[in-house]
Amino acid sequence: MITLIALFWCSQVKAQILLGAKGGLNVSTLSTSSLYKPRLGYHAGLFYSQHLEDQYGWQVELQYSLQGARDAQFQSVVLAYHYLG
């Protein structure tokens, strides 16, 4: 339940400022060959957006993403990559 609230939470602080959270699931692998199977991961982040004028504004965000793959022969071998951007 907390995850659903965090994913869809967005609040208007002022008319021109927007704060929010975003996230979701991703399926990633390292190549298209049969050596690696896809791995289920997730991404989550926060953003701050401010409109300076009607057409112009800027947005800052911080996002974490978990990606990787599983070895097709040895299921216990998991490659995990953590990205922060």
Secondary structure in CASP SS format (residue, H / E / C, confidence):
PFRMAT SS
TARGET T0000
AUTHOR 0000-0000-0000
METHOD secondary structure of the structure
MODEL  1
M C 1.00
I H 1.00
T H 1.00
L H 1.00
I H 1.00
A H 1.00
L H 1.00
F H 1.00
W C 1.00
C E 1.00
S E 1.00
Q E 1.00
V C 1.00
K C 1.00
A C 1.00
Q C 1.00
I E 1.00
L E 1.00
L E 1.00
G E 1.00
A E 1.00
K E 1.00
G E 1.00
G E 1.00
L E 1.00
N E 1.00
V E 1.00
S E 1.00
T C 1.00
L C 1.00
S C 1.00
T C 1.00
S C 1.00
S C 1.00
L C 1.00
Y E 1.00
K E 1.00
P E 1.00
R E 1.00
L E 1.00
G E 1.00
Y E 1.00
H E 1.00
A E 1.00
G E 1.00
L E 1.00
F E 1.00
Y E 1.00
S E 1.00
Q E 1.00
H E 1.00
L C 1.00
E C 1.00
D C 1.00
Q C 1.00
Y C 1.00
G E 1.00
W E 1.00
Q E 1.00
V E 1.00
E E 1.00
L E 1.00
Q E 1.00
Y E 1.00
S E 1.00
L E 1.00
Q E 1.00
G E 1.00
A E 1.00
R E 1.00
D E 1.00
A C 1.00
Q C 1.00
F C 1.00
Q C 1.00
S C 1.00
V C 1.00
V E 1.00
L E 1.00
A E 1.00
Y E 1.00
H E 1.00
Y E 1.00
L E 1.00
G C 1.00
END
